[in-house]
Amino acid sequence: MTRIHLSATPSGPATLRLVPGLLQPRTISRGVHRAHVALVAGGAMLLGGDHVHVEIEVGDDCALEIQDVGGTVAYESRGAASRMDVTIRLGERAHLLWRAHPFVVTDGADVDRATRLEMGAHSAVLLRETLVLGRSGERGGRLRSAVRARDRDGTAIFIEDLALDGTRPRAGVLGPHRILDSAMLLGRRAEAETPSPRGDRRGPAGPAPRLLHLERPGTIARSLAMDAHSTGIEQIMDVWASETWDKG
């Protein structure tokens, strides 16, 4: 299991505890109440039968930024499904920014992903999730992805289940597209009208991302595309990070 735990100290830099697993955390910087950590794959992953578990804990009044070094590829499972679990716990007034790189599901892959968040009072999290069915020239395998975000008393903030299969495209899910790109801002609500990258109603190569404002404070931006660079989500992440992370 990979662990990243950040907590404040009475004086001086925050305490950062890193435990490597199949994903290996590396310190980029650390300051008072803040840290920046990179996640590096320790080898080929995800292979059939692999189980990657990442545990992240951000203490009260702390802010953590996580940066992926390369994307994650789920390879052909050969009869044994692979799994990736992410558990995130945020203390009071804690902040987490995670710019995750694409998660690619190759032909023959069979993978489960689950992200579970427990959010303390006045905390905020901004995550990017880019799901890609297949490498170039592939249709992609099977992916089941779940997100469970709740506050400390168990009240739901955002609950979602996705079942994607490149060999059986489903109307109303991905349709002809192979990429589902999302920015998830939870704990704070984005501006009602977030500008698109070109300043109009379209992104770099298609419609601008759709925004979903949650009942609890939070906003989801989502885009369907054939190419990861054309979704417009990176620009949305930049805008939301400046509104939440830089002011957090």
C-alpha positions in Angstrom: 0.0 0.0 0.0 1.2 3.5 -0.9 0.6 6.0 1.9 0.9 9.8 2.0 0.2 11.5 5.3 0.5 15.2 5.9 0.0 16.9 9.2 0.9 20.3 10.8 3.5 20.8 13.5 3.5 23.5 16.2 6.4 25.2 14.4 8.4 24.7 11.3 7.6 22.6 8.2 4.7 20.2 8.2 5.2 16.5 8.9 5.1 14.4 5.7 5.1 10.6 6.0 5.6 8.6 2.8 5.3 4.8 2.4 6.0 3.3 -1.1 4.0 0.6 -2.7 3.4 -0.2 -6.4 3.2 3.6 -6.6 6.1 5.4 -5.0 5.7 8.9 -3.5 8.5 11.4 -3.8 8.8 14.7 -2.0 9.0 17.7 -4.4 8.7 20.4 -1.7 7.5 20.9 1.9 6.7 24.0 3.9 4.6 25.2 6.7 1.2 23.4 6.4 1.9 22.5 2.8 3.6 19.8 0.7 4.0 18.9 -3.0 4.4 15.1 -3.8 5.0 13.2 -7.0 3.7 9.7 -7.6 6.0 7.4 -9.7 5.2 3.9 -10.8 7.6 1.4 -9.3 7.2 -0.9 -12.3 4.8 -2.1 -15.0 1.2 -1.8 -13.7 -1.6 -2.6 -13.8 -1.1 -6.3 -14.7 -3.7 -9.0 -14.3 -4.1 -9.7 -10.5 -2.5 -6.4 -9.4 -4.1 -4.5 -6.5 -2.9 -1.0 -6.1 -4.0 0.8 -2.9 -3.2 4.5 -2.3 -4.1 6.1 1.1 -3.9 9.8 1.4 -4.5 11.8 4.7 -4.3 15.5 4.9 -4.5 16.9 8.4 -6.3 19.9 9.8 -5.3 23.3 8.1 -2.9 21.5 5.7 -2.7 21.6 1.9 -1.3 18.8 -0.3 -0.6 18.8 -4.0 -0.1 15.5 -5.8 1.4 15.3 -9.2 1.5 12.1 -11.3 4.7 11.3 -13.2 3.2 9.4 -16.2 -0.2 7.9 -16.6 -1.5 4.5 -15.5 -2.0 1.6 -17.9 -4.2 -1.4 -17.2 -2.9 -4.2 -19.4 -4.6 -7.4 -20.6 -5.8 -9.2 -17.6 -5.5 -12.8 -18.9 -8.4 -14.0 -16.8 -7.4 -12.1 -13.6 -8.9 -8.7 -13.0 -6.8 -5.8 -11.6 -7.9 -3.3 -9.0 -7.0 0.2 -7.9 -8.3 1.7 -4.7 -7.8 5.3 -3.5 -8.8 6.3 0.0 -8.6 10.0 0.9 -9.3 11.6 4.3 -9.3 15.3 4.8 -9.2 17.1 8.1 -10.9 20.3 9.0 -10.0 23.2 6.5 -7.7 20.7 4.6 -7.1 21.0 0.9 -6.0 18.5 -1.7 -5.1 19.1 -5.4 -4.4 16.1 -7.5 -3.6 16.5 -11.2 -3.9 12.8 -12.2 -2.6 11.7 -15.6 -4.7 9.5 -17.9 -5.9 6.0 -16.8 -5.7 3.8 -19.9 -7.6 0.6 -20.2 -6.0 -1.5 -23.0 -7.6 -4.3 -25.1 -8.3 -7.3 -22.9 -8.0 -5.4 -19.6 -10.5 -6.0 -16.8 -10.2 -3.4 -14.0 -12.0 -2.0 -11.0 -11.3 1.5 -9.6 -12.7 3.0 -6.5 -12.1 6.4 -5.0 -13.4 7.0 -1.5 -13.2 10.4 0.2 -14.0 11.5 3.7 -14.1 15.2 4.0 -13.8 17.3 7.2 -15.5 20.6 7.8 -14.6 23.4 5.4 -12.2 21.1 3.5 -11.9 21.1 -0.3 -10.5 18.7 -2.9 -9.9 19.2 -6.7 -9.2 16.0 -8.6 -8.7 15.3 -12.3 -9.8 11.9 -13.7 -9.1 11.0 -17.3 -10.4 7.6 -18.3 -9.2 6.3 -21.7 -10.5 3.2 -23.4 -7.7 1.7 -25.4 -4.3 2.9 -26.7 -4.0 4.2 -30.3 -5.8 1.8 -32.6 -7.5 -0.1 -29.7 -11.1 -0.2 -28.6 -10.2 -0.9 -24.9 -11.3 -3.4 -22.3 -13.7 -3.3 -19.3 -13.6 -0.7 -16.5 -15.8 -0.3 -13.5 -15.2 3.0 -11.7 -16.8 4.2 -8.5 -16.5 7.4 -6.5 -17.8 7.8 -3.0 -17.4 11.2 -1.4 -19.0 11.8 2.1 -18.5 14.2 5.0 -17.5 13.1 8.5 -21.0 12.2 9.5 -21.5 10.0 6.4 -23.7 12.4 4.5 -23.2 11.8 0.7 -21.5 14.6 -1.3 -21.0 12.9 -4.6 -21.7 9.2 -5.5 -21.1 7.8 -8.9 -20.7 4.4 -10.6 -19.5 3.9 -14.2 -19.3 0.7 -16.2 -17.4 1.1 -19.5 -16.5 -1.6 -22.0 -14.7 -0.7 -25.2 -15.9 -3.9 -26.9 -19.5 -2.9 -26.2 -20.0 0.9 -26.6 -23.2 2.0 -24.9 -25.3 4.9 -26.2 -25.8 7.6 -23.5 -22.4 6.7 -21.8 -19.4 7.2 -24.1 -21.1 6.6 -27.5 -18.4 6.9 -30.2 -15.9 8.6 -27.8 -13.0 6.8 -26.1 -12.1 9.4 -23.4 -14.1 10.6 -20.4 -12.3 13.5 -18.8 -13.5 15.1 -15.5 -12.5 17.7 -13.0 -14.1 17.2 -9.6 -14.3 20.1 -7.2 -15.8 19.1 -3.8 -16.2 21.2 -0.8 -16.5 24.4 -2.8 -18.7 25.5 -5.7 -17.1 26.8 -8.8 -18.2 30.0 -10.4 -21.6 29.6 -12.2 -20.0 30.4 -15.6 -16.4 29.1 -15.8 -14.9 30.5 -19.1 -14.1 27.9 -21.8 -10.4 27.8 -23.0 -11.2 29.9 -26.1 -13.5 32.3 -24.3 -16.6 31.1 -26.1 -18.9 28.1 -25.8 -16.5 25.6 -27.4 -13.3 24.1 -26.2 -10.1 23.6 -28.3 -11.7 21.0 -30.6 -15.3 20.6 -29.7 -18.0 21.6 -27.1 -16.8 23.1 -23.9 -17.0 20.8 -20.8 -20.4 20.5 -19.2 -20.7 21.7 -15.6 -22.8 19.9 -13.0 -23.3 21.9 -9.7 -24.0 19.6 -6.8 -26.6 20.0 -4.1 -23.8 20.1 -1.5 -20.9 22.6 -2.3 -19.2 21.1 -5.3 -19.0 21.2 -9.1 -18.1 18.5 -11.7 -16.8 19.5 -15.1 -16.9 16.7 -17.7 -16.0 16.2 -21.4 -16.2 13.4 -23.9 -13.5 13.3 -26.6 -11.4 11.2 -28.9 -8.1 12.9 -27.8 -7.1 13.8 -24.2 -5.6 17.1 -25.3 -8.9 18.3 -26.8 -11.2 18.0 -23.7 -10.7 21.5 -22.2 -10.5 20.0 -18.7 -6.8 21.1 -18.2 -7.9 24.7 -18.6 -10.8 24.2 -16.2 -8.4 22.7 -13.6 -6.2 25.8 -13.9 -9.1 28.1 -13.3 -10.5 26.2 -10.4 -7.0 25.7 -8.8 -6.5 29.4 -8.8 -9.9 29.9 -7.1 -9.5 27.2 -4.5 -5.9 26.0 -4.0 -4.2 29.4 -4.3 -6.7 30.9 -1.9 -6.8 27.9 0.4 
